[in-house]
Amino acid sequence: MTARRVTSNAERWEMFSRPPFTLLSDAEQAALARNMRVVPFVADEIVYVQGQDVSSIAFVSEGQIKMCATAAQGKECVLHIIRPYAFIDIGVIFYVGAVPYSAVALTPGKLCVIEKEAFLGVLKANFGFCSRCMRILTARQRLFINKIVGSQGRISVACRVSAWLLHRCRMEQSDELHFDMGRELMARLLGVTRESLSRELSRLAEHGYITVDRRCIVLLDKRSLKLIARS
């Protein structure tokens, strides 16, 4: 991953208006800014390659990136979609060896890339910032554990779809969800086939729990969806 341009201080500081960077002091923000570069990317660009050594922290300031891995039989498994104002993976600062996944851009955008030592220095100095980063790591770990359990057939398609819709509702703070990804990518993200996803969305719509209109899904009955997600 190579920086093609370095932006102005004003654009750099815009990042620090977002959590968790709002927990930092002016001096700590300045320390990170001195060790940061902005890297633009285009759609389909490979940001990380599975097996690559990564020595910096990447924060998505614009665009979307998919975290994926390739199984032994060559099938792609989509682990997570990283949206704006989120880290690709904070865990890289603790990895010994290469990353076990690839990161591929879904849209054009920009990364703020921070050197590992500078980031570690702020983690050590600011407990509140460190705690928030640990919460981010914990949430990602829980997501991946659920994916592993689901891949072993222990979580039904109905449960996965309902839980994911509720998760997106919480993240976007809206009952009306707009998706800029196709059904195929959505299905890979959930670890199900496209046909199974379409059937489940149709079933939820028939019961009146949601409405589906192309790439817009509206949650009408979250109570019922929660019951399905917990089943």
C-alpha positions as a Markdown table, in Angstrom:
| # | Residue | x | y | z |
|---|---|---|---|---|
| 1 | Met | 0.0 | 0.0 | 0.0 |
| 2 | Thr | 1.7 | 3.2 | -1.2 |
| 3 | Ala | 0.6 | 6.8 | -0.4 |
| 4 | Arg | 0.0 | 8.7 | -3.6 |
| 5 | Arg | -0.5 | 12.0 | -2.0 |
| 6 | Val | -0.4 | 13.6 | 1.5 |
| 7 | Thr | -3.2 | 16.0 | 2.3 |
| 8 | Ser | -3.3 | 19.3 | 4.2 |
| 9 | Asn | -3.3 | 19.6 | 7.9 |
| 10 | Ala | -7.0 | 20.6 | 7.7 |
| 11 | Glu | -7.9 | 17.3 | 6.1 |
| 12 | Arg | -5.8 | 15.3 | 8.6 |
| 13 | Trp | -7.4 | 17.0 | 11.6 |
| 14 | Glu | -10.9 | 16.2 | 10.2 |
| 15 | Met | -10.3 | 12.6 | 11.2 |
| 16 | Phe | -9.8 | 13.6 | 14.8 |
| 17 | Ser | -13.4 | 14.8 | 15.1 |
| 18 | Arg | -14.5 | 11.2 | 15.0 |
| 19 | Pro | -14.6 | 8.6 | 17.8 |
| 20 | Pro | -12.4 | 7.2 | 19.2 |
| 21 | Phe | -10.0 | 10.0 | 18.4 |
| 22 | Thr | -12.2 | 12.6 | 20.2 |
| 23 | Leu | -10.9 | 11.0 | 23.4 |
| 24 | Leu | -7.4 | 12.2 | 22.7 |
| 25 | Ser | -5.8 | 15.4 | 24.0 |
| 26 | Asp | -4.6 | 18.0 | 21.5 |
| 27 | Ala | -1.0 | 16.9 | 22.1 |
| 28 | Glu | -1.9 | 13.2 | 21.5 |
| 29 | Gln | -3.8 | 14.1 | 18.3 |
| 30 | Ala | -0.7 | 16.1 | 17.1 |
| 31 | Ala | 1.5 | 13.1 | 17.8 |
| 32 | Leu | -0.6 | 10.9 | 15.6 |
| 33 | Ala | -0.9 | 13.5 | 12.9 |
| 34 | Arg | 2.9 | 13.7 | 12.7 |
| 35 | Asn | 3.1 | 10.0 | 12.0 |
| 36 | Met | 0.1 | 9.7 | 9.6 |
| 37 | Arg | -0.3 | 9.7 | 5.9 |
| 38 | Val | -3.4 | 9.8 | 3.8 |
| 39 | Val | -3.7 | 7.0 | 1.1 |
| 40 | Pro | -6.4 | 7.2 | -1.6 |
| 41 | Phe | -7.7 | 4.0 | -3.1 |
| 42 | Val | -9.9 | 3.0 | -6.0 |
| 43 | Ala | -12.6 | 0.4 | -6.3 |
| 44 | Asp | -11.2 | -3.2 | -6.4 |
| 45 | Glu | -7.8 | -2.1 | -5.2 |
| 46 | Ile | -6.1 | -4.5 | -2.8 |
| 47 | Val | -5.2 | -2.8 | 0.4 |
| 48 | Tyr | -3.9 | -5.8 | 2.3 |
| 49 | Val | -3.0 | -9.2 | 0.8 |
| 50 | Gln | -3.6 | -12.3 | 2.9 |
| 51 | Gly | -0.2 | -13.3 | 4.2 |
| 52 | Gln | 1.3 | -9.8 | 4.1 |
| 53 | Asp | 3.2 | -8.2 | 7.0 |
| 54 | Val | 1.4 | -5.0 | 8.1 |
| 55 | Ser | 3.2 | -2.5 | 10.4 |
| 56 | Ser | 0.7 | 0.4 | 10.5 |
| 57 | Ile | -2.9 | 1.1 | 11.6 |
| 58 | Ala | -5.4 | 2.0 | 8.8 |
| 59 | Phe | -8.6 | 4.0 | 9.5 |
| 60 | Val | -11.1 | 4.3 | 6.7 |
| 61 | Ser | -12.1 | 8.0 | 6.3 |
| 62 | Glu | -14.0 | 7.5 | 3.0 |
| 63 | Gly | -15.3 | 4.6 | 1.1 |
| 64 | Gln | -15.9 | 0.9 | 1.9 |
| 65 | Ile | -13.5 | -2.0 | 2.2 |
| 66 | Lys | -14.3 | -5.7 | 2.5 |
| 67 | Met | -12.2 | -8.0 | 4.8 |
| 68 | Cys | -12.1 | -11.4 | 3.2 |
| 69 | Ala | -10.2 | -14.7 | 3.2 |
| 70 | Thr | -9.8 | -17.5 | 0.7 |
| 71 | Ala | -10.6 | -21.0 | 1.7 |
| 72 | Ala | -8.5 | -24.0 | 0.7 |
| 73 | Gln | -11.0 | -24.8 | -2.2 |
| 74 | Gly | -10.6 | -21.2 | -3.5 |
| 75 | Lys | -13.9 | -19.9 | -2.3 |
| 76 | Glu | -14.0 | -16.4 | -0.9 |
| 77 | Cys | -15.3 | -15.8 | 2.6 |
| 78 | Val | -16.3 | -12.2 | 3.3 |
| 79 | Leu | -15.6 | -11.6 | 7.0 |
| 80 | His | -16.6 | -8.0 | 7.4 |
| 81 | Ile | -17.4 | -4.8 | 5.5 |
| 82 | Ile | -15.5 | -1.8 | 6.9 |
| 83 | Arg | -17.4 | 1.5 | 6.4 |
| 84 | Pro | -16.2 | 5.1 | 6.9 |
| 85 | Tyr | -14.8 | 6.1 | 10.3 |
| 86 | Ala | -13.7 | 2.6 | 11.3 |
| 87 | Phe | -10.4 | 0.8 | 11.5 |
| 88 | Ile | -9.7 | -2.0 | 9.1 |
| 89 | Asp | -8.1 | -4.0 | 12.0 |
| 90 | Ile | -6.7 | -2.6 | 15.2 |
| 91 | Gly | -5.3 | -6.0 | 16.0 |
| 92 | Val | -2.5 | -5.6 | 13.5 |
| 93 | Ile | -0.5 | -3.8 | 16.2 |
| 94 | Phe | -0.4 | -7.1 | 18.2 |
| 95 | Tyr | 0.1 | -9.6 | 15.3 |
| 96 | Val | 3.2 | -11.7 | 15.2 |
| 97 | Gly | 3.6 | -12.4 | 11.5 |
| 98 | Ala | 1.3 | -11.8 | 8.6 |
| 99 | Val | -2.4 | -10.8 | 8.4 |
| 100 | Pro | -4.8 | -13.8 | 7.9 |
| 101 | Tyr | -7.1 | -12.0 | 5.5 |
| 102 | Ser | -7.1 | -9.7 | 2.5 |
| 103 | Ala | -8.7 | -6.2 | 2.5 |
| 104 | Val | -10.1 | -5.1 | -0.9 |
| 105 | Ala | -11.8 | -1.8 | -1.7 |
| 106 | Leu | -15.4 | -1.9 | -2.7 |
| 107 | Thr | -15.6 | 1.8 | -3.6 |
| 108 | Pro | -13.1 | 4.6 | -4.1 |
| 109 | Gly | -12.1 | 6.2 | -0.8 |
| 110 | Lys | -9.2 | 7.2 | 1.5 |
| 111 | Leu | -7.3 | 5.7 | 4.4 |
| 112 | Cys | -5.6 | 7.5 | 7.2 |
| 113 | Val | -2.5 | 5.3 | 7.9 |
| 114 | Ile | -0.8 | 5.7 | 11.3 |
| 115 | Glu | 2.6 | 4.3 | 12.2 |
| 116 | Lys | 2.4 | 1.5 | 14.8 |
| 117 | Glu | 4.8 | 2.9 | 17.3 |
| 118 | Ala | 2.9 | 6.3 | 17.5 |
| 119 | Phe | -0.4 | 4.5 | 17.9 |
| 120 | Leu | 1.0 | 2.3 | 20.7 |
| 121 | Gly | 2.4 | 5.3 | 22.5 |
| 122 | Val | -1.1 | 6.9 | 22.6 |
| 123 | Leu | -2.6 | 3.6 | 23.8 |
| 124 | Lys | -0.2 | 3.5 | 26.7 |
| 125 | Ala | -0.7 | 7.1 | 27.7 |
| 126 | Asn | -4.5 | 7.4 | 27.4 |
| 127 | Phe | -6.6 | 4.8 | 29.2 |
| 128 | Gly | -9.9 | 6.0 | 27.8 |
| 129 | Phe | -8.7 | 5.7 | 24.2 |
| 130 | Cys | -7.2 | 2.3 | 25.0 |
| 131 | Ser | -10.5 | 1.1 | 26.5 |
| 132 | Arg | -12.5 | 2.2 | 23.5 |
| 133 | Cys | -10.1 | 0.4 | 21.2 |
| 134 | Met | -10.4 | -2.7 | 23.2 |
| 135 | Arg | -14.2 | -2.5 | 22.9 |
| 136 | Ile | -13.8 | -2.3 | 19.1 |
| 137 | Leu | -11.6 | -5.4 | 19.2 |
| 138 | Thr | -14.0 | -7.2 | 21.4 |
| 139 | Ala | -17.0 | -6.4 | 19.1 |
| 140 | Arg | -15.0 | -7.7 | 16.1 |
| 141 | Gln | -14.0 | -10.8 | 18.0 |
| 142 | Arg | -17.7 | -11.5 | 18.8 |
| 143 | Leu | -18.7 | -11.0 | 15.2 |
| 144 | Phe | -16.1 | -13.5 | 14.0 |
| 145 | Ile | -17.0 | -16.1 | 16.7 |
| 146 | Asn | -20.6 | -15.9 | 15.5 |
| 147 | Lys | -19.4 | -16.4 | 11.9 |
| 148 | Ile | -17.5 | -19.5 | 12.9 |
| 149 | Val | -20.4 | -21.0 | 14.8 |
| 150 | Gly | -22.7 | -20.2 | 11.9 |
| 151 | Ser | -20.3 | -21.8 | 9.4 |
| 152 | Gln | -20.6 | -25.1 | 11.4 |
| 153 | Gly | -24.4 | -25.0 | 10.9 |
| 154 | Arg | -25.2 | -24.1 | 14.5 |
| 155 | Ile | -26.9 | -20.8 | 13.6 |
| 156 | Ser | -29.9 | -20.9 | 11.2 |
| 157 | Val | -30.2 | -18.7 | 8.1 |
| 158 | Ala | -33.2 | -17.1 | 9.7 |
| 159 | Cys | -31.2 | -16.2 | 12.9 |
| 160 | Arg | -28.3 | -14.9 | 10.9 |
| 161 | Val | -30.3 | -12.6 | 8.6 |
| 162 | Ser | -32.5 | -11.3 | 11.5 |
| 163 | Ala | -29.5 | -10.6 | 13.7 |
| 164 | Trp | -27.6 | -8.9 | 10.9 |
| 165 | Leu | -30.6 | -6.6 | 10.0 |
| 166 | Leu | -30.9 | -5.6 | 13.7 |
| 167 | His | -27.1 | -5.0 | 13.9 |
| 168 | Arg | -27.3 | -2.7 | 10.8 |
| 169 | Cys | -30.3 | -0.9 | 12.4 |
| 170 | Arg | -28.3 | -0.2 | 15.5 |
| 171 | Met | -25.2 | 0.9 | 13.5 |
| 172 | Glu | -27.1 | 3.2 | 11.2 |
| 173 | Gln | -29.6 | 4.3 | 13.9 |
| 174 | Ser | -32.4 | 3.9 | 11.5 |
| 175 | Asp | -35.1 | 1.3 | 10.7 |
| 176 | Glu | -34.7 | 2.1 | 7.0 |
| 177 | Leu | -31.6 | 0.4 | 5.7 |
| 178 | His | -30.0 | 1.2 | 2.3 |
| 179 | Phe | -27.5 | -1.2 | 1.0 |
| 180 | Asp | -25.0 | -0.4 | -1.7 |
| 181 | Met | -23.8 | -4.0 | -2.0 |
| 182 | Gly | -25.4 | -6.7 | -4.2 |
| 183 | Arg | -27.2 | -9.8 | -2.8 |
| 184 | Glu | -24.2 | -12.0 | -3.7 |
| 185 | Leu | -21.8 | -10.0 | -1.5 |
| 186 | Met | -24.4 | -9.7 | 1.3 |
| 187 | Ala | -24.8 | -13.5 | 1.2 |
| 188 | Arg | -21.1 | -14.1 | 1.5 |
| 189 | Leu | -20.9 | -11.7 | 4.4 |
| 190 | Leu | -23.6 | -13.7 | 6.2 |
| 191 | Gly | -22.0 | -17.1 | 5.2 |
| 192 | Val | -25.1 | -18.2 | 3.3 |
| 193 | Thr | -26.0 | -18.8 | -0.4 |
| 194 | Arg | -27.6 | -16.0 | -2.4 |
| 195 | Glu | -30.7 | -18.2 | -2.8 |
| 196 | Ser | -31.0 | -18.8 | 0.9 |
| 197 | Leu | -30.7 | -15.1 | 1.7 |
| 198 | Ser | -33.4 | -14.2 | -0.9 |
| 199 | Arg | -35.8 | -16.8 | 0.5 |
| 200 | Glu | -35.3 | -15.6 | 4.0 |
| 201 | Leu | -35.8 | -11.9 | 3.1 |
| 202 | Ser | -39.0 | -12.9 | 1.2 |
| 203 | Arg | -40.2 | -14.9 | 4.2 |
| 204 | Leu | -39.6 | -12.1 | 6.6 |
| 205 | Ala | -41.5 | -9.7 | 4.2 |
| 206 | Glu | -44.4 | -12.1 | 3.9 |
| 207 | His | -44.8 | -12.2 | 7.7 |
| 208 | Gly | -44.8 | -8.4 | 7.8 |
| 209 | Tyr | -41.5 | -8.1 | 9.7 |
| 210 | Ile | -39.8 | -6.1 | 6.9 |
| 211 | Thr | -40.4 | -4.6 | 3.5 |
| 212 | Val | -37.9 | -5.1 | 0.7 |
| 213 | Asp | -37.5 | -2.7 | -2.2 |
| 214 | Arg | -34.4 | -3.4 | -4.3 |
| 215 | Arg | -31.6 | -2.3 | -2.1 |
| 216 | Cys | -33.7 | -0.8 | 0.7 |
| 217 | Ile | -35.0 | -2.8 | 3.6 |
| 218 | Val | -37.3 | -1.3 | 6.2 |
| 219 | Leu | -37.6 | -3.0 | 9.6 |
| 220 | Leu | -41.3 | -3.0 | 10.6 |
| 221 | Asp | -41.4 | -5.5 | 13.5 |
| 222 | Lys | -38.1 | -5.5 | 15.4 |
| 223 | Arg | -39.6 | -7.4 | 18.3 |
| 224 | Ser | -40.3 | -10.4 | 16.1 |
| 225 | Leu | -36.9 | -10.1 | 14.5 |
| 226 | Lys | -35.2 | -10.2 | 17.9 |
| 227 | Leu | -37.1 | -13.3 | 18.8 |
| 228 | Ile | -35.9 | -15.0 | 15.6 |
| 229 | Ala | -32.3 | -13.8 | 16.2 |
| 230 | Arg | -32.3 | -15.3 | 19.7 |
| 231 | Ser | -33.8 | -18.6 | 18.7 |
